[in-house]
């Protein structure tokens, strides 16, 4: 079963997408998955859609910010940051 979702956020009612627009976007995202198939095990680059990438990077940077604010900004953390972000 192929499925996906979409949502809208805003500070006021006029900032929100219409229910039709939300439904259309969710349907488009679902239809992109049709015909997907499982592949054999292999090493490949991973590509995230923009929403997932933003969530993932936000979580990573919150962790680094927490370390920095808590005083755990030892050279080891800098090496880990450089390796993760710069490689």
Helices and strands as residue ranges (DSSP letters): G 13-15, H 19-32, H 50-69, H 75-86
